[in-house]
Amino acid sequence: MVDDVSMPSSFGGLLFPLDMFRPTTLAAVLAEGLVSQVKNILDAKLVLTRHPQIQVVIARIEGSVIDGDEARFWRDNIELALMASQVLPRQLFLYYVGVNVEPRQGFVVAQRGQVLAAEDATADQLPPDALPEDWPVERLLAQLGLHYEDLATGFVGGPTIELSLVDGGGDDRELLMALAGQPPGPAEDAEPGPAAKAPTAAPTTRAPASKAAPAGAAPAKDAPARPKRITVEEDQKRRAAEQHAAQEAREAKAASIRADLPYLIDEFGIIVAPIAELADTDILEPFLVSKLAGDLPAGLPRDQQEPLQGKRIDFAVKVEFLSEVFVGERPLVKPTFDEQAAARTLGGQAVKVLEVLAPRLGKGTFVRRERAGVFVSRTADLPLPESLILALLDQQG
């Protein structure tokens, strides 16, 4: 029960479906990401806990590297999600929730090293009468069928394993079996017997990386009935319906963006500022044309079609996290940006600029003012749309 567990004022971590993966590899990747930022991980450990009833895992990091604020740690280290997503078979969600003086919530969806979606909100960005479900993480939990308390308490009562980030060795098979709530042994396909189960009220057992132990499974008599197995045909229909709904949602979003499309025209062409994210590649691609020959993309002024022939079409969008863009073959991190970015003045304001790569879109320029960022699909040898960039930076505070 979570009634006896106090709700933390700051929490965060990674959330992903339990599937075949190597816990030791995940620990090694997270360790590499922290060490590359000159973080002290001598006492750091990766804690993996499965939900007591469903096949979902929370990954948290404990140790002095957190510096007492889990939400800020995960918010400032988004690149860990991208690195972790390369060793996990399916999507993962990085989340953070801070409920102190300045409440803030956010999440990032990552898969195969790329950001698919991201949301972030502070109290002053929401209406005064905002409900809990208006916050990003609350909406994410509703989609996943989880509760706020589940995340806040770290799936208390579920099977848990721990690995040191310094020397996270162990037997991946045994670790996975422990996380799944199965006793280690050759009969891994057998149903766990009564001896392998612990009362729901028992505290979560924490064990060294190589000797993790499950805890928190409900007694057999209280176990819920297994759901009815769906047929292949039913599953195909469900997937087709989901794809159709997703496609309709994307088309509606694209139409809404085209209906109100800020733009700026200069001697090289036109630059648009769609209300989109860098991960919306299907929406942004029509506005990435090196030399126009023919019709303008929908949403642009028809009377400019002839004057813009042979010229460029570019876009500028807000970038919430450094790791949404790449330098070389790696997500951008703050030390790299601080080292390589050049100081520049736009409209009388000091900014820093760096040539980067936007996944699936190509090269461009990343402009940052304090914590606000903008990606422009023009490289440094072309003029930047100053007024558009400043307007996008101002929208981020």
N, C-alpha and C positions, 0 to 999 in steps of 0.2 A: 504494500500500500504506500502511496506517496504522501498520505496525510501527515506522517511523522517526519517527512523530509522537508527542510526549509528550502524555499525557492531562492536560488542565487540571484544576485543583482547584476551579474555579468557572466554570460556563458556563450560558448560557440564551439564549432568543430566541423567535422565532415560527416555526411549522412549518405549511405549507399545501400543498395540491396545486397543481401548476403549471397555470394556466388563463389565460384572457384577462383581464388586469388592467393597470392603468397604474402602472408602477413609480414614475413621478414623483409621481403622486397619493398613493401609499402613503408616499413619503418626506415629502410635504408634511403629511399627516395626523399622522405620528409627530412631525414637527417642531413642529406646532401643540400637540400634547399635552405636549411637554416645555417649550416656551416658556410655556405657561399655568401651569406650576409653577415658573416663574422659574429654569429650568435653563439653563446655559451650553452652547450647541450650536455654538459657533463652529468647533470642530475635529471635530464629530461627523459621521459618515457612516453611511449605510445600506448594508450588505453583503448581497447576495442570492446564494446559491449553490444550484445544483440538484444533486441526488444524481447521481453519475456514471452510474447505470444506470436509475433510475426517475424519474417525473415528480413529484417532491416537492421543495419549496424550503425552505431555512432562511433566515430574515431575522435578521441580527444588527446591533447598533449598536456602533460603535467610536468611541473618543474619550475625553476626560477626563470626560465626563458619566457614564461607567460607574464611575469612581472605583475601578478595580482589582478590582471584585467583580461579575461579570456576573450571578451567581445572585441576589444581593441587589437589584441594579438592577431585574431583571425582576419579582422578587417584590414589590417596593415600587411598581411601576408597572403593575399589572394593567390599569388603564384603557386603556393603549396597545393591548392586545389587542382591547378593545371598539371602539375607534376604528378600528383597522386592519380589523376584521371588516366594517365598513360599506362598505369599498371593494374587498373581495375577494368573488368570487361564491360561495365555499363556506366550510365551517367552517375555522377555524384553531385551532391549539393554541399557547398560550403555555406554555413550560416553563422550569424552573430547577433546577439541580443544584449543590449545594455539598458538597464532601467534605473540608472543612478540620476545624477543632477540633470544630465542631458540625454534623455531616452533616445535610442537609435537601434534600428533593426535593418538587416539586409541579408541577401543570399546571392550566391553565384551558382549557376548550373554549368558544369564542365563535362566534357567527354573527349577522350583521345587528344588531350592537350589543348583544347580550344574552348573558349567561353561561348556557351549557347544562349545564355540569358543572365541578366543580373538586375537586382532591384536594391534600392537603399532609401531609407526615409528617416528623418528626424522629426521631433514633435512639432517644430515650427513649419514643416512642410505639409502637415496634415491639418484639417479643420479642427477648431477647438473642441467640437463634440465628436471627434473621431472615436469609433468603436474599436475593440481589440482586433476584429477581423479586417480593419482597414490597414493594418500594419503588414509589411511584406512577409515576414516569417509566419505570421498567423495564417495568411492566405495560402502560403506554401504548404503548411501543415494540413489545412483543410483539403487540399488537392491530394495529399499523400495519405489521408485518413489517420493522421496522428493527432495527439493533443499537446498543448503547450507544456503541460507538466511532464510529458514523456521526454521532451527535449531538455527542459530545464533541469531535470534530475538525472539526465544521462542514462535513461532506460534502467533506472534502479531496479534491482531484483533479477536482471537478465544475466546470462552467462558472460563472463569477462575474462579477457586475457591481457597481459601487459608485456611490452618489449622495451628494453632500453634502447634509446636512440644512438648511444655510443657503440654498443656491441649487441645489436638486436638479433642475436642468433637464436636458433630454435628449430624444432621439427615442424615444418609448415603443415604437414598432415595432421599431427596431433593438435596443433594450435587451431586449425580449422574445425576439427571435430569438437574440440572444447567449446569453441564459439558457437557451433551449431547445437550444443547441448547433448552431444553424443559421447559416450565413454570411449577412450582410445582402445584399440584392439582390432584383431582381424575381422571380427564380425560386424563390420561397419555398416552393412545393409540391414542388419537386424533391428527390430524395434527395441528401444531402450527399456530395460526391465525396471521394476520398482526400486531396486537398489541404486539405480543411476539417477533417480529423481529426488529433488529436495523440496520441502514445503515452500509455498509461495512466500511466506513471511521470513524465510531465512535470508540473512544478509548476503550480498554478492561476495563471492570468494575471489580474492585477488591472488595471483600466483606468479612466480617468475616466468620469464618468456618460454623456457623449455618445459615447464611443468604447469601449464595453465589448467584450470579446473572449472567445469560449469557449475552454475548455481541458479536457483530461482525458478526452476520449472514447476508447474502446477502438478498436484497429485493426479494419478491416472483417472480417478473417478470424476475429477473436476475438469478434465481436458475437454475442450469443445469438439463437437463432431466434425469429422473431416468434410470440407466442402465438396459438393457434387462435382465430379470431373466433367468438364465440358468437352464436347466433341471437336474434332479438327474443323469441321464445317462451321460450327458455332464460333470458334476462335477466329477463323478467317473472316466471318461476317463482322465480328466485333472490331477486328483490326481495320477492315475496310471502312467501317463507319467512323472510326477514330481518325483515319487519314483524311476522309472526306470533310469531317468537321474541322480538322486542323487546316486544310487547304482553304476552306471558306473563311476561316478566321484570318488567315494570311492575306487573302484577297481583300477582305474588308479593311484590314489595317493599311494595306497599300493604297486603297482608294481614298481612305481618310487622309493619308499623308499627302497624296497628290492634290487633294482639294485645297490645301493651304500650304503652299511651298515657297518659303522665302528664298530669294536668289539675289545674286549680284553679277553684273556684267562688266568685264574689263576687256582689254585689247586681246587677250588670249582666249576668251570664251565666256562661259557662264558657270558660276559655282552656286549650287543649291544647298540649303540647310534643312534637310528633311527631319521631322521629329521621329527619329529612329535610333537604333543602337548599332554599333559596329558589327554585331552578330547577325543583323538583318541583311545578310548578303543578297538575298533574292530581291529585296526592295532597293538596295543601293546600287546594284550592278547596272541597271539602265542609266544611271547618272554617272557612269564612268566610261567616257568616250574620248579617245585620244584625238580623233579627227572626225567631225560630224559630216556624214554624207547621206542626206535623206531627211526623214522625218525626225522631229524632236521627240524625246520621251514624253509620255503623258504627264500633264501637270505643268509643263513649261509653256510660256506665252507663244501662241501661234505666230504672232507678228514678228517674232525674232528668228523664225526658221531660216529665212534667206540670209540675214546678216550673220548668222552663226555657222553657215556652211563652211567646212574646212577648219573650224575652230574646236576647242576642247569643251567637254562637259565634265565638271568635277563636283564633288560633294564635300561638305564639312559636317561632322557629327560630334556630339559630346562623347567623351570617353571617361567612364567612372573610375576604372582601375588600370594601373600601369600594365598589368599582365594581359590586357586585351590586345596589345600590340607586341610585336616581336622585334628583337635586334639580333641579327644572325639567325640562329635556329632556336632561340630560347625566348620565353616570355620576358618582357622588360621588367626589371626590378629596380628599386630606388637607387641602390649603389651604382648601377650601370648608368641610369639616367643622370644622376648627379655628376658622374665622371665625364660623360660624353656630350651632354646637352650644351648648347651654346646660348649665351645671353643675348637677348634681342629686345627691341622696343617696338610695340604695336600700338598705334594711336596714343603715344605718350605713356604707355604702361609697360612695365618691365615683365618680360616673360622669358621662358626657356624653350628652345626648339631642338628637335632631334629627328633625323630621318629614320623612319621605322617601316616595318612591314605589317600590313593588316591581313590576317589570315583569309585566303581565298579572294582577296581584292587587290593586293599588290602594294607597291611602295607609296609612301606619302610622308607627310610631316606631322609630327606630334608636337602640339603647343601646350605648355603648362604654365598656369599662374597659381602659385601656392598649391592647393589640392585639386584644382579644377583643370580638366584637360579636354582638348579637342584634336581630332584627327582630320587632316585635310588631304585629299587625294592628289595633291601637287607636291612634287619634290622641291628641294631647297633652291633649285635653279630657276624656279618660276615665282612670280609675285603671289603673296598670300592675301586672301580676302579679309582685310583687317577688321572691317566693321562686323562681318558675319562671325568671325572668330571671337571678338570681344563680346558680342551679344550672347553667344553660346557659353562663354566663360562666366558672364554675369548671371546666367540662369542657374549656375551651380553654386553661386554665392562667393 
